[in-house]
Amino acid sequence: MLAPSAPPHLKSHHLLLPPQQTKRRFLPPNHPSANASGPPANSATSARRRRCLRYLPPPPPSPQEPLTAQAQRLLRPTLFTLLVIGGSLYYAYAYTTPRPSERWFPTVPIAFATVAGIIGINLAVFVAWKIPLPVTWRVLNKYFVSVPALPYSASMLGSAFSHQTLTHLGVNMFVLYSLGTSLCEQIGAGPFLGLYTSGAVVSSLASLAWNVVRQKFGVVSLGASGAISTVVGVYAYINPDAELYIIFLPFMVFKAKVVVGFMACMEVVGITRGWAVLDHVAHLSGLMWGVVGGWALMKEYKRRMERRRKEKGIGWW
């Protein structure tokens, strides 16, 4: 997920952004406020001073938002996230593979159809951003971007299917297709969709909470990389020794557990150093959710295998 500053299409009355209190103000010397902060301009040097700017100290910072106000901002998104997680886990547990007669495209593999459906939704939202309509524009700005200044509950899920640049969309969908199809074949479409959806809302909520606590109300976050980080975490936990190629280093091969460890370290460094190009909190929380999901899947798989052995009378010793 990207976390740039608020783009121009998001108007101030939509975001309700607080005034920036840390920017420095520079005024020309002939301005009344500038002259009041220093000696009057000399006639011999007035021409030169007109080309200069006099520094004024910034105004005192605004008081921090109280904890109760922060909790109110996060209450509804948190409840929505918990609701989506509960529904996703139930869907993953109760999912049964449909029969060929129940599918629209019975000859297409289920894993490919599942991942292609997710890619199709992301592509449709991208086209909606590029071809704005009066009906869709308001919906996109409300529910397909996550803004701490005015958080909407549904944006926890909608922002994970939203991209505004072709590069951002292409990189995310390439990684999703590369690992998602293989993982979906291993664990099934139901658990895959459950983990992907829950990872999307968990990473969005973590990013929102981080920005609210740090008083970064003008940050805009969108993209599927938080949910894709969940896919990467699950895949690496189930297949720790699988060989992966890095998109920028195609001539080198790394084990999945090494890739995830390196990604986690880079996200931690990005958070501590304050890198603002990418949403490192969303990436790290997605990875952690994926590892937890992989652990839960492996535990459930072992439990079911043990139950089958007992039912068949195998392994009684």
Buried (B, 14 or more C-beta within 10 A) or exposed (E): BBBBEBEEEBEEEBBEBEEEEEEEEEBBBEBEEBBEEEEEBEEEEEEEBEEEEBEBEEEEEEEEBEEEEBEEBBEBBBEBBEEBBEEBBEBBEEBEEEEEEEEEEEEEBBBBBBBBEBBEBBBEBBEBBEEEEEEBEEEBBBBBBBBBBBBBBBBBBBBBBBBBEEEBBEBBBEBBBBBBBBBBBBBBBBBBBBBBBBBBBBBBBBBBBBBBEEBBBBBBBBBBBBBBBBBBBBBBBBBEEBEBEEEEEEEEEBBBBBBBBEBBEBBEEBBEEEBBEBBBBBBBBBBBBBBBBBBBBBEBEEEEEEEEEEEEEEEEE
